[in-house]
Amino acid sequence: MVAANDKPKKSEIFRQTMRWLIDFIFTFKNKRGEILDKPELLYADGFTCSAQEFYATVEQQMAARKIPGLEISRVKFAEGGLLSEQRVYLRLMRERLCIDTCAAPFGNLYFFSTRKVYVPALVRLWHIVVTLLFFGAVNALLMKPLGASFAAIATVTLVFAMVGVLHNAAAEGGSDLDTFLLKIPVLATIYEDWFRVDTYYREDTRNLYLQLFPQFIQSIAEETCAAKGFKLIPYLQPPPPVSDLNKPLPPDKKPAAS
């Protein structure tokens, strides 16, 4: 007999499975990712500035540091639902680690936030389709000069050769080939997800990046406010999620009778 509490579990599994299928088939870019830590917030009362000018200052100072593989862009996230207004964030991305920065007013307050985000290199259906189309086109081009049999052998040989190249590039962390592969659309995602391995150097540089760059951004925010005579205040203790505020407290446990 199936217990009543099994139904939510089955529905949750079904929901997660359907979500995975939809993402696998229709998602072309994984933008949001997984937040690694609580956002770091600084605010000033009565202060105001142009978010775009602040982002431009951060871009200039980050670019001047010449960090290998650092990409700087501006991304939009909805403030609410699907049809709500879009808020522009500044995104620093190195490998699959992002630091998302927001500068925005909130009533009479003005806040700066930084989030550490991991955006995994997820292989989607369209990546596989593009890869198959590529090898299909190669096979079609080789059929006329080599014939069907030799064209198929040559295509399979090319597949194994590319796999070998990806394995070698993954083993040589920080090489020019590794950097080059990360810039090729489709192939970069497959390379990162299936072949690229972690090393001590990659781990050290990731930790350095995640620890120092939010501090750099906060220093720029402090300088921006100080130029107008304001001082930023750190927001150290965020409240619990709103969804947790109305949850009943667990009953007090009484000592067992002796």
C-alpha positions as CSV (number, residue, x, y, z in Angstrom):
1,M,0.0,0.0,0.0
2,V,1.4,3.4,-1.0
3,A,1.6,5.9,1.9
4,A,0.0,9.3,1.5
5,N,3.3,11.1,1.9
6,D,4.6,9.4,-1.2
7,K,2.5,11.5,-3.5
8,P,4.4,14.8,-3.0
9,K,7.6,13.0,-3.5
10,K,6.5,11.5,-6.8
11,S,5.1,14.9,-8.0
12,E,8.4,16.6,-7.1
13,I,10.3,14.0,-9.0
14,F,8.0,14.5,-12.0
15,R,8.3,18.3,-11.8
16,Q,12.1,18.1,-11.6
17,T,12.2,15.6,-14.5
18,M,10.0,17.8,-16.7
19,R,12.1,20.9,-15.8
20,W,15.3,19.1,-16.8
21,L,13.8,18.0,-20.1
22,I,12.6,21.5,-20.9
23,D,16.0,23.0,-20.0
24,F,17.8,20.3,-22.0
25,I,15.7,20.9,-25.2
26,F,14.9,24.6,-25.1
27,T,17.6,26.4,-23.0
28,F,20.3,28.0,-25.1
29,K,22.2,29.8,-22.4
30,N,22.4,29.2,-18.7
31,K,22.5,32.7,-17.3
32,R,21.4,32.6,-13.7
33,G,23.5,29.7,-12.4
34,E,23.8,28.7,-8.7
35,I,24.5,31.3,-6.0
36,L,27.4,30.2,-3.9
37,D,27.0,32.5,-0.9
38,K,24.8,35.1,0.5
39,P,24.9,38.4,-1.3
40,E,27.2,41.1,0.2
41,L,25.3,44.4,0.6
42,L,26.4,47.9,1.2
43,Y,24.1,50.9,1.4
44,A,24.1,54.6,1.8
45,D,21.2,56.8,3.0
46,G,20.3,59.7,0.7
47,F,23.0,58.9,-1.8
48,T,22.3,58.5,-5.5
49,C,24.4,57.9,-8.6
50,S,24.3,56.5,-12.1
51,A,24.5,52.7,-12.1
52,Q,25.9,52.7,-15.7
53,E,28.7,55.1,-14.7
54,F,29.5,53.0,-11.7
55,Y,29.6,49.9,-13.9
56,A,31.9,51.7,-16.4
57,T,34.3,52.6,-13.6
58,V,34.4,48.9,-12.4
59,E,34.9,47.7,-16.0
60,Q,37.9,50.0,-16.4
61,Q,39.6,49.1,-13.2
62,M,39.0,45.3,-13.6
63,A,40.3,45.4,-17.2
64,A,43.4,47.2,-16.0
65,R,44.3,44.2,-13.8
66,K,44.7,42.0,-16.9
67,I,43.3,38.9,-15.3
68,P,43.6,35.9,-17.8
69,G,40.2,34.7,-19.0
70,L,38.2,37.5,-17.3
71,E,35.1,38.5,-19.3
72,I,33.1,41.5,-18.4
73,S,29.5,42.0,-19.6
74,R,26.1,43.5,-18.5
75,V,23.2,41.1,-18.1
76,K,19.5,41.7,-17.4
77,F,17.5,40.0,-14.8
78,A,13.8,40.5,-14.2
79,E,12.8,42.5,-11.1
80,G,9.7,40.3,-10.7
81,G,7.8,38.0,-13.0
82,L,8.1,37.3,-16.7
83,L,6.7,40.7,-17.8
84,S,8.4,42.8,-15.1
85,E,11.0,45.4,-15.7
86,Q,14.6,44.3,-16.3
87,R,17.4,45.3,-14.0
88,V,20.9,45.6,-15.4
89,Y,23.7,43.8,-13.5
90,L,27.4,43.9,-14.1
91,R,28.9,40.4,-14.5
92,L,32.5,39.5,-14.2
93,M,33.0,35.9,-15.4
94,R,36.1,33.8,-15.3
95,E,35.9,30.1,-16.2
96,R,32.4,29.3,-14.9
97,L,32.5,31.6,-11.9
98,C,30.6,34.9,-11.9
99,I,30.5,37.9,-9.7
100,D,27.3,39.8,-10.3
101,T,27.1,43.4,-9.2
102,C,24.1,45.6,-8.8
103,A,23.9,49.3,-8.1
104,A,20.4,50.6,-7.6
105,P,18.1,52.9,-5.5
106,F,15.7,51.5,-2.9
107,G,13.5,54.3,-1.7
108,N,15.8,56.9,-0.1
109,L,18.6,54.3,0.1
110,Y,21.1,53.3,-2.5
111,F,22.7,49.9,-2.3
112,F,25.5,48.0,-3.9
113,S,25.4,44.2,-4.0
114,T,27.8,41.5,-5.1
115,R,26.9,37.8,-5.6
116,K,29.2,34.9,-6.3
117,V,27.6,32.6,-8.9
118,Y,28.6,29.3,-10.4
119,V,27.2,28.9,-14.0
120,P,27.9,25.3,-15.0
121,A,28.8,24.4,-18.6
122,L,25.7,22.4,-19.3
123,V,25.5,20.4,-22.6
124,R,22.1,20.9,-24.2
125,L,20.3,19.2,-27.0
126,W,21.3,21.9,-29.5
127,H,25.0,21.4,-28.7
128,I,24.7,17.7,-29.6
129,V,22.7,18.6,-32.8
130,V,25.3,21.1,-33.9
131,T,28.1,18.6,-33.3
132,L,26.3,15.8,-35.3
133,L,25.6,18.3,-38.1
134,F,29.3,19.2,-38.2
135,F,30.5,15.7,-38.5
136,G,27.7,14.9,-40.9
137,A,28.9,17.8,-43.1
138,V,32.5,16.5,-42.9
139,N,31.4,13.0,-43.9
140,A,29.4,14.4,-46.8
141,L,32.5,16.4,-48.1
142,L,34.7,13.4,-47.9
143,M,32.3,11.0,-49.6
144,K,33.0,12.2,-53.1
145,P,36.9,12.0,-53.1
146,L,37.1,8.9,-50.8
147,G,33.9,7.0,-51.2
148,A,31.3,6.1,-48.5
149,S,33.4,3.5,-46.6
150,F,36.7,5.5,-46.4
151,A,34.7,8.7,-45.7
152,A,33.1,7.0,-42.7
153,I,36.4,5.8,-41.4
154,A,38.0,9.2,-41.8
155,T,35.1,10.8,-39.9
156,V,35.4,8.3,-37.0
157,T,39.2,8.9,-37.0
158,L,38.5,12.7,-36.8
159,V,36.2,12.1,-33.8
160,F,38.9,10.1,-31.9
161,A,41.5,12.7,-32.8
162,M,39.4,15.6,-31.5
163,V,38.7,13.6,-28.3
164,G,42.5,13.1,-27.9
165,V,43.1,16.8,-28.4
166,L,40.5,17.7,-25.8
167,H,42.0,15.3,-23.3
168,N,45.5,16.7,-23.8
169,A,44.3,20.3,-23.5
170,A,42.5,19.4,-20.3
171,A,45.7,17.9,-18.9
172,E,47.7,21.1,-19.6
173,G,45.9,23.6,-17.5
174,G,46.4,27.2,-18.5
175,S,47.9,26.4,-21.9
176,D,47.2,28.4,-25.1
177,L,45.2,25.4,-26.4
178,D,43.0,25.4,-23.3
179,T,42.3,29.1,-23.6
180,F,41.6,28.7,-27.4
181,L,39.1,25.9,-26.8
182,L,37.2,27.9,-24.2
183,K,36.4,30.5,-26.8
184,I,34.9,28.2,-29.5
185,P,31.1,28.1,-29.2
186,V,29.5,24.7,-28.6
187,L,32.9,23.0,-28.4
188,A,33.8,25.1,-25.3
189,T,30.7,23.8,-23.4
190,I,31.4,20.2,-24.3
191,Y,35.1,20.6,-23.5
192,E,34.3,22.1,-20.0
193,D,31.6,19.7,-19.1
194,W,33.1,16.4,-20.3
195,F,36.9,16.8,-20.5
196,R,38.3,19.7,-18.4
197,V,39.7,18.7,-15.1
198,D,40.6,20.6,-11.9
199,T,44.1,21.3,-10.8
200,Y,45.7,23.0,-7.8
201,Y,46.5,26.1,-9.8
202,R,42.9,26.4,-11.1
203,E,41.6,26.0,-7.6
204,D,44.0,28.6,-6.1
205,T,43.2,31.2,-8.8
206,R,39.4,30.6,-8.4
207,N,39.6,31.1,-4.7
208,L,41.7,34.2,-5.1
209,Y,39.2,35.5,-7.7
210,L,36.2,34.9,-5.5
211,Q,37.7,36.4,-2.4
212,L,39.4,39.5,-3.8
213,F,37.2,40.8,-6.6
214,P,34.1,41.4,-4.5
215,Q,36.4,43.4,-2.2
216,F,37.7,45.4,-5.2
217,I,34.2,46.2,-6.3
218,Q,33.2,47.3,-2.8
219,S,36.2,49.5,-2.6
220,I,35.2,51.2,-5.8
221,A,31.7,51.7,-4.4
222,E,33.1,53.2,-1.2
223,E,35.2,55.6,-3.3
224,T,32.2,56.6,-5.4
225,C,30.2,57.4,-2.3
226,A,33.1,59.2,-0.5
227,A,33.5,61.5,-3.5
228,K,30.0,62.9,-2.7
229,G,30.5,62.9,1.0
230,F,28.6,59.7,1.9
231,K,29.8,56.6,3.7
232,L,28.7,53.1,2.9
233,I,27.2,51.0,5.6
234,P,27.7,47.2,5.4
235,Y,24.5,45.1,5.8
236,L,25.8,42.3,7.9
237,Q,22.8,40.3,9.1
238,P,20.2,39.6,6.4
239,P,16.8,38.6,7.7
240,P,15.4,35.1,7.1
241,P,13.5,34.5,3.8
242,V,9.9,35.8,3.8
243,S,8.7,32.2,3.3
244,D,10.2,31.2,6.6
245,L,8.7,34.1,8.7
246,N,5.2,32.5,9.0
247,K,6.4,29.0,9.7
248,P,5.2,27.7,13.1
249,L,7.9,27.2,15.7
250,P,8.6,23.7,16.7
251,P,7.2,22.7,20.1
252,D,9.4,22.9,23.1
253,K,10.9,19.5,24.0
254,K,10.2,18.5,27.6
255,P,12.6,16.3,29.4
256,A,11.5,12.7,29.5
257,A,10.0,11.4,32.7
258,S,12.3,9.4,34.8
